[in-house]
């Protein structure tokens, strides 16, 4: 089912697929099944990895915020020094 918009297709769940993604899937559909499966596996792994990364960052936001506050306090107290990565 397509929408009035020419840039996306709406599926049964209301999710939209961009024309570019539809074009990519159409090109992949022309490949041998083995190649299609390899691309599908890669894409699914990437999507899973992205969700895991987002979850990890969301779960660690309190810790990261606390560490940032500590670092800023150390800097205000003069307990830091400029980073000079090229100096040995």
N, C-alpha and C positions, 0 to 999 in steps of 0.2 A: 504494500500500500504506500503510495507517495503522497507528499504534502503539496500544498500550493507552491512552496518554496522550491526552487530548482537546485538548491545546494545540499539537500539531505533527503533521506528516506526514513519514514517512521515505521518501526516494527510493531508487532502486536503488543509489546510492553510499553510502547511510547518512546523507546530509545531511538535516537537519531543516528544515522550513519552518514558521514559526509560523502560527497561525490568522489573525492579523492580516494577514500577508503574503498568505496564500491569499485572504482577503477582498478585499484590494486588487487582486490579480490578477483575481479574479472580476469586480470592478467595471470594471477596465480592459478585460476581454474583451468587455464590452457596448458599448464605444466603436467608432466607425468604424476601419477598419484603419489609416488615415493617422494618427489620434490614438494608436492603440496603438503604431505604429512610433515616433512621436515620444517617447512615454513610455519605450519600451524603449531607444531611443538615449540619452535623458537618463540613465536608470538605469545603463546600461552605462558611460557616460562617467564618472558619479559613482563607480562602483565602481573603475574603472581609476584615476581620480584619487586616490582614497583609498589604493589599493595603492601608487601612486607616492609619495605623501606619507609613508606608513609606511616605505617603503624609504629615502627620503631622510633621514628622521629616524634610522633605524637606522644608516645609513651615516655619519651625522654625529655620532653619540653621543660618539665619542672626541674630536672637535674641540670639541663643546659642553662636554664635561667639562673639557678643558684650558682653555678660555676661562673657565669658571666658577672654576676653581682660580686662574687668573691674577687675576681680578677680586677674589676673596677675599683673595689675598695683597696686592694693591694697597690694599685697604681696611684690612687689618691694619697696613700700613706707613703709614697716614694719607695716602695719595695719592689719596683720593677726597673728594668733597664731596656734601652732600645734594642730591637732585634737587628743583628748584623749577620745575616746568613753567609755572607762571603768571607767573613773573618774567621780565622782559625786560631 
